[in-house]
Amino acid sequence: MSKIRKAVITAAGEHHSQLPLQTVVGGDGLVRTALQMTLEQIRDSGIDEVALVICPGMRDSFVAAAGSAFTDLTIIEQHEPRGYGDAILRAEEFLARESFLHLVSDHLYLTASNRPCARQLIDVAEQHNCCASAVQSTRENEIGNFGTISGMPVARETNLYELTGIIEKPTPTIAEQQLVVAGQRAGHYLCFFGMHVLTPSVLDQLRRSRDESDDSGFNLTDALNALCQSERCLASILDGTRCNIGQKYGLLLTQLAISLGGQDRDYVLGEMIALLAAKTA
């Protein structure tokens, strides 16, 4: 696999199009949009070119929200709401048959090391010359929000798995029957992190999915599930965490996670204690 130079962010979902425009306070105390934080992580991971897939009519809003993180941002509109898989396929011309980094717009990714989460995943993909998806151990009561994998630990590697299958938003019963991965705590499963490094083969699979689907759309999970049956695909637990800003209280919990790891940690903790004290008085 050659050096990963391109990234695609999908932000065209009906319920997700406004999320990247929200503002948060970064660990350095500066206010940014969620989109800026994602773009800065991509830039800091060595990516040269970024495409942003959005719904029609929101170009100006996204350009403003991007700020100066990238001077050459490619904006692609998804004119028909045919789902997550179709959104990625809209970037096919931009990608020009190169492997690429893909991130979703309703997550923020907080590293626990000196390397951004995206850089960690790119290193895995480039080292093993294949698709790589980031995953995170997730409680069974939350797996209905994520694609969940089955896989086998890679010999002599830590937190790296050979993907054998993926189910989108499974029930706990299905997960217990089909998605148990060796080494995970009871009641925990490996769920997608919202970040992938994908080879051009996934676009071929997405085109097949498009041709076989009705107008309701098609998703990336099914394409990856088919792909891992024919070529090597890895899943990696990164040194970091995902924050889903699209879930209930997601933006609040994300802001807390960022603040508690940032320069204003003591101030935020003090305010939280004061609020709790006031509520119990």
MOPE-V242655 format. One record per helix or strand. SS is the DSSP state (alpha for helix, beta for strand). FROM is the first residue (numbers start at 1). LEN is the number of residues. If there is no record, write none. Layout:
{{SS	FROM	LEN} {SS	FROM	LEN}}
This chain:
{{beta	6	6} {alpha	19	3} {beta	23	3} {beta	31	3} {alpha	34	11} {beta	49	7} {alpha	59	8} {beta	73	6} {alpha	84	6} {alpha	92	4} {beta	100	5} {beta	107	5} {alpha	117	12} {beta	131	9} {alpha	140	6} {beta	147	7} {beta	160	9} {alpha	172	7} {beta	188	11} {alpha	201	12} {alpha	220	8} {beta	233	5} {beta	240	5} {alpha	250	11} {alpha	265	16}}
